[in-house]
Amino acid sequence: MKKIIEKDKQFIAGTYNRQNKIFVKGKGSKLYDEQNNEYLDFSAGIAVNTFGSCDNEFQKAVKKQLSKLQHISNIYYTEPQILLSELICKKTGAKKVFFSNSGAEANECAIKACRKYSFDKYGNDRYEIITLKNSFHGRTMATLTATGQDDYHKYFNPFLKGFSYVEANNIAEMKKAVTSHTAGIMLETIQGEGGILVLNDDFIKAVAVIAKENDILLIIDEVQTGNGRTGKLYSYMNYNLQPDIITTAKGLGGGLPIGATMFFEKTENVLTFGSHGSTFGGNPVICSGAYSILSRIDDDLLKSVTEKGNYIMEKLTSYGAKTFGKGLMIGFTVDNKDNKTIQKECLDNKLVVLTAHDKVRLLPPLNVSYKEIDSALLIIKECINN
Ligand SMILES: *Cc1c(COP(=O)(O)O)cnc(C)c1O
């Protein structure tokens, strides 16, 4: 293990503050290290492994396509990509989909489409996108600029023009920020990296009204909240509203890289021939895997996600924790221990959890069992009682 870690430090760019652990395999909500120690996985690779590690159906779908055709250029038609887009549209009411490889790319595509929509209709001078303070939208230059956290706005000057930031849940500030240059408003309904902060209903509904009244596009970033995580297929479905664009990634691919930007009525024809593209986007192997994931996120599963999430949050509250989130996107804090200490102690006790800002963050696979949940809760309880 020491050797691998030394080599990692020698050869991998030092962007990650890694935990001192090497995982070599997994099954469902279980992970195994080099000594074959078993861990409970309440991270799912940051909401990526929707049905846990090495899910049978996912593996079957991926392997089948892998032995037929692993890649072909987007200048040809491929069935897995088309089937996945059809399924997405059927389940969401979206009219068209653009496939990319990550959350940042899905948002990049949304930003481009938003600006083009406005350019096509109103000309050159209407391009501004309002995002929220404390948001996270990705690591490319445009999505970093969109990310409303000062910490991310260092080193890489100049950032893009045409972004402004509004405090989450502040309707008055949002109204003030809208100008004749505003083309879009982009937000996460639950700020994930920002610390599992659930936006309030009134704010989201007010933003939707402001957007609609001014022909400003409402872009919902569902990269982390999407694909069943919050107990709805996409988290905006928790509110009675219709976005113009939604973006997703993480859980859609079940562990393989995919991003999707979904266009609704207003925006379906904005991207035209030559205006965007991707070499790998819509790769047939990945789309086959994603299809097997998305087709299983049905009403029964979504109901169970809500129930399991409520169960976990009730238990955590009874241990004295403050809880945040929806479905199986959960954050918590306790008074006597900081989140990094809890994360480390949980790992020492064979439970993998994440952090987000000051919170401990739990993102288990959506099919985690109650037995696994109880085992994890026991570890957390002992950790916060000691
Ligand atoms: C993770 C995340 C992204 C970035 O996704 P990548 O796949 O890392 O590019 C964007 N938005 C939200 C809300 C995220 O949680």
The ligand as an ORCA input file, in Angstrom:
! r2SCAN-3c Opt
* xyz 0 1
  C     -20.179     17.083     -9.331
  C     -20.960     18.237     -9.785
  C     -20.644     18.909    -10.981
  C     -19.410     18.576    -11.793
  O     -19.457     17.300    -12.317
  P     -18.108     16.650    -12.942
  O     -18.591     15.337    -13.495
  O     -17.139     16.495    -11.823
  O     -17.625     17.567    -13.979
  C     -21.471     19.941    -11.396
  N     -22.558     20.291    -10.682
  C     -22.903     19.664     -9.532
  C     -24.124     20.093     -8.805
  C     -22.107     18.627     -9.038
  O     -22.426     18.037     -7.884
*
